[in-house]
Structure formats: C-alpha cells, structure tokens
Amino acid sequence: MHIDFSKIEARLKEPPASGAEVSAILDKALCAKGIALDEASALLSALPEHTAQILQTAATVKEKIFGRRIVLFAPLYLSNYCSNACLYCGFRSGNRELERTRLSIGETVTEARALVAMGFKRVLLVTGEDPLFGLEQIISAVRAIYKNTGMRIVHVNTAPMGVDEFKELKKAGVGVYQSFQETYHKDTYAKMHPHGRKKDFDWRLGVMDRALTAGFGDVGIGPLFGLAQWRFDCLSAIAHSMSLYAQFGAHAHTISVPRLRTADNAIAPPMLVTDNDIKKIVAVLRLAVPTAGVVISTREPAQLRQELINCGASQMSAGSRTNPGGYTARSRATLEQFPTTDHRTLPEVMASIVKEGGLPSLCTSCYRVGRVGSEFTEKTSAGEMEKLCHSNAILTLKEYITDYSKNGVREHLEQALKKAIDEIKDPAIKKATLEKLREIENGKRDIFF
C-alpha cells in the first residue's frame, strides 16, 4: 500500500479550477471510467457555482453504472467492549459510564432473525476490538446466522487481521470485509488514537492488502469525515482505492462516507463538514471510482439522505441500531456507538427511494455467484452490471412486496416495480425477468441473475 500524502497536501493548496477546467473534467467523467486524482482534487476545490454541475454529472454516472437501484442493508453490533481509546467513539475503553455487553451466539441469531423479519437480506456485523470477541467468535456468529436465520449474505466490519486470519474468515462465507481508516491524516490519527492496537496507523492502512491477498474479492473502505480536513480524507480514500486497483485489479467494492456525530462522553467533531460538503464528497467519489458502492449511513438526516441519492450514492443502511441488542428487547439496555439521525423503518426508506426516482434493492447475488473483485470491477467498468442490477432489484422488490409490505407503502412499491419492468431494454433480459417474477408468484424465493 502506497499513498503519497505529501502530494495530496500539495494539491489542496492549488487555486480553484476554472469553469472550463471543471467542464473538461466532467466531460471525461461522463465516460464512467474514472478520473485522475488531480482531477478529483480540482472538483473538490471547485467554486460553489460549479457544484450543481458536479452533482448532476455524478448522478448520471451512477445511473450509467448501476441504474436507478439503491442497495439496502443493516448493521448488527455484536459487542461494545473495546480495547482502543478513540477520542470520538462512545465505545472507547475510557468511557466508564457505558454499560458493556457482548452478544452470545443465541442473541446474535435472535438479532439477525429480527432483521430478516423486517425484510433485510444482507447484514453487516460490527465488532470493534473486543479482546474477548476474536476471530473464533466472529466465525461462529457468521455460521450461526447462515444456518439459523435465512440471511443471505453476511459482511463484516471488524479489527484488522493478518493474512492467515483473513483466510479463515473468508472460509466462513463472509462477503465484504470492511474497515475504516477513520482519517488518513497521520498526525490527526495519532491524536485521535492515543493507545490500543488501533494506534498503529500503518497496520490499519495495510489491512485491505492483507484481506485481498487472503482471498477477499470485495473490501470496503472509508474515512470518518470531521476528524481532519475533508478534502484531504476524500482524496486519500480515492488514492487508497486506486492503489488497490493497481495491485489487485479491483477498486474498493464500497467507499463509505460517515460524518462524525458527537457520541456519549466523546469529543465533538474537530473539523466542520457541511451538508454541501457531504454532497460534493459523494459526487466526486462516484466520478473518481465509478464502480464503487458509495454508502451513506443513518448518521445523516432523512432529507439529506434522499438528496444524496441524486448525488451518486448507491447504497444505504436503514433502520440502524448501533448498540448490541438494538433490534430486540435489549435495545434499552446499552448506549449506541454514535447517534443516528434517520430513524425511519425499512419500508419508509424504500418508499422515499421510490419518491426520489430510485429503485430499492435487497440483492445479494454478486457475492454468491463469484462476481467479485477484479471481475466485478471489469464488468461494471464495461457497463455490463447495470442491466443485472436493475433486474435483480426488481426480483428482490417483488419478494419484499409479496412477503413483507403492507398497505400504504405497498402501493408505491408496486408502482415502482411496474415502472422498472417497463424500463428493461434488453428483450432477452426482460423475458427472463418476467419468467423469474412468475416463479416468485408461485412461491419460489431467492431468484437472481
């Protein structure tokens, strides 16, 4: 892993790009093949009068790559014990007022079942760095969820590991491995992480190289915006993904854009990141790394999340709880890692996606058929994924309407489904999609391309 942070610092000191330069970069970006780091820097530093053009171009590129679909998932926190002292985190070791808990395998299954009952098909397990919740416990949790809940894919956000540990985690059937650098600014990183294993900046920065070496096709990265200068961290995340592509032939599968919210007994965000900043971050990530899933969390308010769909975002969590046991009766027992702002349920989020012209998707197919890593990057770059994403979104939406939706939301989703079917351009894909829809109507489930 090599990122030249000094060059990124230098780029941030350059004057804003002219209108002609911005337009030229956006014309190139419309090809959906990505833009260079210096071009991304120019867009991030562009004057406000160019912002609308940047956001619109990002929305166009997103639709060209993935269609109108927005993938939905939920996080599942397994423990709030942690050996680290991250100054911004409610779970940090020094927070003596936090009631600590870690879920047993039975409790984990109960939580996952609660998510399946809501309609979720993919879950992100989050563990932090609990010294008593190691690799063996994570693998046991993953296997128990698959065996006992009907959850179709399990992703994991956990402490960085070595190559041999990652090999074992992959064998358990984990889809995406996710870990956030928090900030790529080394001096800020040192201040924010005074002790604990997480203090090692380089060990964390190299985690994706180890995961990909171990056989993970898909990895998820992202800074925590608000710790350091947001342009620096955005450019560093782009450079990180480019480095992975140079070495492994695959960009980061997802790039998340969490914005720091003040947690219980934790510091306030050191650096201001406005709503307009987040919009530009999402847009430039889309233009620079068009194949990545740009992920927005429930940290952001509902209205802003709806707007971010039209800035290039392609994945979002829904109904999130950031405390262990948050989806069941234990939700009142423990504090959250950070405050969430969007408290809407899954059907409410799906309805809002439809309202914004999007297509809600609960698809899990790529991980399960091996469309990952370099193959996913190549197919997506070649424009081959849009039709698959669109039809798979239709199939999962049909399942959701049939099994979970209720009056009110149901009517909106059925209208969106009909519109999406009408939009299929490829006659062969349309015929196959209609056949699969009939199979769902006849009781078959988990059908995909």
C-alpha positions in Angstrom: 0.0 0.0 0.0 1.5 3.3 -1.0 -0.3 6.7 -0.9 1.8 9.8 -1.4 0.1 12.0 1.2 2.6 14.9 0.6 1.3 15.2 -3.0 -2.3 15.2 -1.7 -1.4 18.0 0.7 0.2 20.0 -2.2 -2.9 19.6 -4.4 -5.1 21.1 -1.7 -3.0 24.3 -1.9 -3.7 24.8 -5.6 -6.1 27.5 -6.7 -9.7 26.6 -7.7 -10.2 25.2 -11.1 -11.7 27.5 -13.8 -15.1 26.8 -15.2 -13.6 25.5 -18.4 -11.3 23.1 -16.5 -14.3 21.8 -14.4 -16.3 21.2 -17.6 -13.5 19.3 -19.2 -13.1 17.1 -16.2 -16.8 16.4 -16.1 -16.9 15.6 -19.8 -14.2 13.0 -19.2 -16.1 11.7 -16.1 -19.2 11.0 -18.2 -17.5 8.1 -19.8 -17.7 6.4 -16.4 -14.1 5.2 -16.5 -13.0 7.3 -13.5 -10.9 10.5 -13.3 -7.3 11.1 -12.1 -6.5 12.2 -8.6 -5.6 15.7 -9.6 -8.9 16.0 -11.5 -10.8 14.8 -8.4 -8.9 17.4 -6.4 -9.9 20.1 -8.8 -13.6 19.2 -8.5 -13.4 19.1 -4.6 -11.9 22.6 -4.6 -14.2 24.0 -7.3 -16.1 27.2 -6.6 -19.7 26.9 -5.4 -21.2 27.9 -8.8 -19.9 24.6 -10.3 -21.4 22.4 -7.6 -24.7 21.7 -9.3 -22.9 20.6 -12.5 -20.7 18.2 -10.5 -23.6 16.7 -8.6 -25.7 16.2 -11.8 -22.7 14.5 -13.6 -22.3 12.2 -10.6 -26.0 11.2 -10.7 -25.7 10.5 -14.5 -22.6 8.3 -14.0 -24.2 6.4 -11.1 -27.2 5.6 -13.3 -25.0 4.5 -16.2 -23.1 2.1 -13.9 -25.7 0.7 -11.6 -29.0 2.0 -12.9 -31.6 3.5 -10.5 -31.1 0.9 -7.9 -30.2 1.7 -4.3 -28.9 -1.3 -2.2 -30.2 -1.6 1.4 -28.7 -3.3 4.4 -28.5 -3.1 8.2 -25.6 -3.2 10.7 -25.6 -5.7 13.6 -23.4 -4.8 16.5 -22.0 -7.8 18.4 -20.1 -6.1 21.2 -19.4 -2.7 22.7 -16.3 -3.7 24.6 -13.2 -2.2 23.1 -9.5 -2.0 24.0 -9.0 1.2 22.0 -9.2 4.8 23.2 -10.6 6.6 20.1 -11.5 10.0 21.4 -14.5 10.3 19.2 -16.2 6.9 19.9 -18.8 6.1 22.5 -17.4 2.6 22.9 -13.8 3.7 23.7 -12.2 2.0 26.6 -12.1 5.1 28.8 -15.9 5.6 28.7 -16.7 4.4 32.3 -20.4 5.3 32.1 -21.1 2.9 29.2 -22.9 -0.3 30.1 -20.9 -3.0 28.3 -22.3 -6.1 26.7 -21.4 -8.7 24.1 -24.0 -10.8 22.4 -23.9 -14.6 22.8 -24.4 -16.7 19.6 -28.0 -17.2 20.6 -28.6 -13.5 21.0 -26.8 -12.8 17.7 -29.2 -15.2 15.9 -32.2 -13.5 17.6 -31.0 -10.1 16.3 -30.4 -11.4 12.8 -33.8 -13.1 12.8 -35.4 -9.7 13.8 -33.7 -8.2 10.7 -34.8 -10.9 8.4 -38.4 -10.5 9.7 -38.1 -6.8 8.6 -37.2 -7.9 5.1 -33.4 -7.5 5.2 -31.3 -10.0 3.2 -27.8 -8.7 4.0 -26.3 -7.7 7.3 -23.0 -6.1 8.3 -21.6 -7.5 11.6 -19.7 -4.9 13.6 -17.4 -5.9 16.4 -14.8 -3.2 17.2 -11.8 -4.5 19.0 -13.2 -6.5 21.9 -10.3 -8.6 23.2 -12.7 -11.4 24.2 -14.6 -11.4 20.8 -11.9 -12.6 18.5 -11.8 -14.5 15.2 -13.3 -17.7 16.5 -16.3 -15.9 17.9 -16.8 -13.9 14.7 -16.7 -17.0 12.6 -19.2 -18.8 14.9 -21.5 -15.8 14.7 -21.3 -15.8 10.9 -22.0 -19.6 10.6 -24.9 -19.4 13.1 -26.6 -16.6 11.1 -26.3 -18.5 7.9 -27.6 -21.7 9.5 -30.5 -20.4 11.5 -31.9 -17.2 10.1 -32.3 -17.1 6.3 -30.0 -14.2 6.0 -28.4 -14.4 2.5 -25.1 -12.6 2.9 -23.1 -11.6 5.9 -20.5 -8.8 5.7 -18.1 -8.0 8.5 -16.6 -4.8 9.9 -14.0 -5.8 12.5 -10.5 -5.2 13.7 -7.7 -5.5 11.1 -6.2 -9.0 10.9 -3.3 -10.9 9.4 -3.5 -12.9 6.1 -4.0 -16.3 7.8 -6.8 -14.9 9.9 -8.5 -13.4 6.9 -8.3 -16.8 5.1 -10.3 -18.3 7.9 -12.8 -15.5 7.9 -13.3 -15.9 4.2 -13.9 -19.6 4.5 -16.8 -18.9 6.8 -18.6 -17.3 3.9 -18.2 -13.6 4.6 -18.9 -11.4 1.6 -17.3 -7.9 2.1 -14.6 -7.2 4.6 -14.9 -3.6 5.8 -12.6 -1.4 7.9 -12.4 2.4 8.1 -9.1 4.2 8.3 -11.0 6.9 10.2 -8.6 9.6 9.0 -5.7 9.3 6.5 -4.0 12.3 8.1 -1.3 10.7 10.1 -0.8 13.4 12.8 -4.5 13.7 13.4 -4.8 9.9 13.5 -2.1 9.8 16.3 -4.0 12.4 18.3 -7.4 10.6 17.9 -6.0 7.1 18.9 -3.7 7.6 21.9 -3.5 3.9 22.8 -4.7 0.5 21.9 -3.8 -1.6 18.9 -5.6 0.8 16.6 -2.9 3.4 17.3 -0.8 1.7 14.6 -1.6 3.8 11.5 0.3 1.6 9.1 -1.1 -1.7 10.3 -4.6 -0.3 9.7 -3.7 1.3 6.4 -2.4 -2.1 5.0 -5.4 -4.1 6.1 -7.1 -4.2 2.7 -3.9 -5.5 1.1 -3.9 -8.4 3.5 -7.6 -9.1 3.1 -7.3 -9.2 -0.7 -4.2 -11.3 -0.5 -6.1 -13.8 1.7 -8.8 -14.2 -0.9 -11.4 -11.5 -0.2 -12.6 -10.2 -3.5 -14.5 -7.3 -2.1 -13.4 -4.8 0.6 -14.9 -1.6 2.0 -13.0 1.5 3.0 -13.8 5.0 4.2 -12.7 7.9 6.4 -14.8 9.3 9.2 -15.4 12.8 7.9 -14.9 15.5 10.6 -11.6 14.4 12.1 -9.4 16.0 9.6 -9.7 18.3 6.5 -12.5 16.6 4.5 -10.9 17.2 1.1 -7.7 15.6 2.3 -9.5 12.5 3.5 -11.7 12.2 0.4 -8.7 12.4 -1.9 -6.8 9.9 0.3 -9.7 7.4 0.1 -9.7 7.8 -3.7 -5.9 7.2 -3.7 -6.4 4.2 -1.5 -8.8 2.6 -3.9 -6.5 3.4 -6.8 -3.7 1.7 -5.0 -5.8 -1.4 -4.5 -6.7 -1.4 -8.2 -3.0 -1.1 -9.2 -2.1 -4.1 -7.1 -5.1 -6.3 -7.3 -7.1 -5.2 -10.3 -10.1 -4.3 -8.2 -11.2 -1.0 -6.7 -12.7 -0.9 -3.2 -16.1 -2.5 -3.5 -17.6 0.1 -1.2 -16.5 3.6 0.0 -18.5 4.8 3.0 -18.9 8.5 3.9 -19.8 8.5 7.6 -19.8 12.0 9.1 -18.7 12.3 12.8 -21.5 12.8 15.2 -20.8 13.6 18.9 -21.1 10.4 20.8 -21.7 9.9 24.5 -18.8 11.3 26.6 -16.7 11.8 23.4 -15.2 14.8 21.6 -17.1 16.9 19.2 -16.0 16.9 15.5 -12.7 18.8 15.3 -13.4 19.9 11.7 -16.6 21.2 10.2 -18.2 19.2 7.4 -21.3 20.8 6.0 -24.2 19.1 4.1 -23.0 20.7 0.9 -19.5 19.2 1.6 -21.0 15.7 2.0 -22.8 16.1 -1.3 -19.6 17.0 -3.1 -17.8 14.2 -1.4 -20.3 11.7 -2.6 -20.3 13.1 -6.1 -16.5 13.2 -6.5 -16.1 9.6 -5.1 -18.7 8.5 -7.7 -16.8 10.2 -10.5 -13.3 9.1 -9.4 -14.2 5.5 -8.5 -17.4 4.8 -10.6 -17.5 1.1 -9.8 -17.6 1.5 -6.0 -20.8 1.4 -3.9 -20.9 4.8 -2.3 -22.5 4.2 1.1 -24.4 6.6 3.3 -25.5 5.8 6.9 -28.3 6.8 9.2 -26.0 9.3 10.8 -27.4 11.7 8.2 -31.0 13.1 8.4 -33.7 11.6 6.2 -34.0 14.6 3.8 -30.3 14.8 3.2 -30.1 11.1 2.5 -32.8 11.4 -0.1 -30.8 14.2 -1.7 -27.6 12.2 -1.6 -29.3 9.5 -3.8 -29.2 12.2 -6.5 -25.5 12.9 -5.9 -24.2 9.5 -6.7 -24.9 7.4 -3.6 -25.8 3.8 -4.4 -26.0 2.0 -1.0 -27.6 3.0 2.3 -28.4 1.4 5.7 -31.9 1.6 7.1 -33.5 1.2 10.5 -30.0 1.0 12.0 -29.2 0.4 15.7 -25.6 1.0 16.7 -25.7 -0.9 20.0 -25.6 -4.6 20.7 -29.1 -6.0 21.0 -30.6 -2.9 19.4 -33.1 -4.7 17.3 -34.7 -6.7 20.2 -35.8 -6.1 23.8 -32.2 -5.3 24.8 -32.3 -2.0 22.9 -33.0 -0.1 26.1 -30.0 -1.6 28.0 -27.0 -0.2 26.2 -25.9 3.1 24.6 -25.2 3.5 20.9 -21.7 3.9 19.5 -22.8 7.2 17.9 -26.2 9.0 17.5 -28.2 8.2 14.4 -30.4 10.8 12.9 -32.6 8.9 10.4 -34.9 6.6 12.4 -37.1 5.6 9.6 -38.0 1.9 9.1 -37.0 -0.2 6.1 -40.4 0.3 4.3 -40.3 4.1 5.0 -36.8 4.3 3.5 -37.9 2.2 0.5 -40.8 4.5 -0.1 -38.5 7.5 0.0 -36.1 5.9 -2.5 -39.1 5.4 -4.9 -40.1 9.0 -4.3 -36.7 10.2 -5.4 -36.9 8.1 -8.6 -34.7 5.3 -7.3 -35.3 1.5 -7.2 -34.8 -0.1 -3.8 -32.8 -3.3 -3.9 -32.2 -6.1 -1.4 -30.0 -8.0 -3.9 -27.1 -10.3 -2.7 -26.3 -12.1 -5.9 -22.8 -10.9 -6.8 -21.1 -12.3 -3.7 -22.9 -15.6 -4.1 -22.1 -16.2 -7.7 -18.5 -15.0 -7.5 -19.0 -11.7 -9.4 -16.5 -10.0 -7.1 -13.1 -8.4 -7.1 -11.4 -7.8 -10.5 -14.3 -9.5 -12.3 -16.8 -7.2 -10.7 -14.7 -4.1 -11.5 -14.2 -5.1 -15.1 -17.9 -6.0 -15.7 -19.0 -2.8 -14.1 -16.5 -0.6 -15.9 -17.6 -2.2 -19.2 -21.3 -1.3 -18.5 -22.4 -4.9 -18.1 -23.7 -4.6 -14.5 -26.5 -2.1 -14.9 -28.9 -4.5 -16.6 -28.2 -7.2 -14.0 -28.5 -4.7 -11.1 -31.8 -3.4 -12.4 -33.4 -6.9 -12.9 -32.1 -8.2 -9.6 -33.5 -5.2 -7.8 -36.9 -5.9 -9.5 -36.8 -9.5 -8.2 -35.9 -8.6 -4.6 -38.5 -5.9 -4.7 -41.1 -8.4 -5.8 -40.2 -10.7 -3.0 -40.4 -7.9 -0.5 -43.8 -6.7 -1.7 -45.1 -10.3 -1.6 -43.7 -11.2 1.8 -43.4 -8.0 3.9 -45.0 -4.9 2.5 -48.3 -3.5 3.9 -50.9 -1.2 2.6 -49.8 2.3 2.1 -46.2 1.6 1.2 -47.2 -1.4 -0.9 -49.0 0.6 -3.5 -46.0 2.9 -4.0 -43.6 -0.1 -4.3 -45.9 -1.9 -6.8 -46.0 1.2 -9.0 -42.2 1.4 -8.8 -42.0 -2.3 -9.7 -44.2 -1.9 -12.8 -42.2 1.1 -14.0 -38.9 -0.8 -13.5 -40.2 -3.8 -15.5 -41.3 -1.4 -18.3 -37.8 0.1 -18.4 -35.9 -3.1 -19.2 -34.5 -2.6 -22.7 -32.9 -6.0 -23.5 -35.7 -8.3 -24.8 -33.9 -11.4 -23.5 -33.4 -10.0 -20.1 -37.0 -8.8 -19.9 -38.3 -12.2 -20.9 -36.1 -13.9 -18.3 -37.1 -11.4 -15.6 -40.8 -11.9 -16.3 -40.3 -15.7 -16.0 -38.5 -15.3 -12.7 -41.2 -13.0 -11.4 -43.8 -15.7 -12.2 -41.6 -18.2 -10.2 -41.8 -15.8 -7.2 -45.5 -15.5 -7.6 -45.7 -19.3 -7.5 -43.8 -19.4 -4.2 -40.1 -19.7 -5.2 -37.6 -17.4 -3.4 -34.0 -16.2 -3.7 -34.0 -16.0 -7.5 -31.4 -13.9 -9.3 -29.3 -13.3 -12.3 
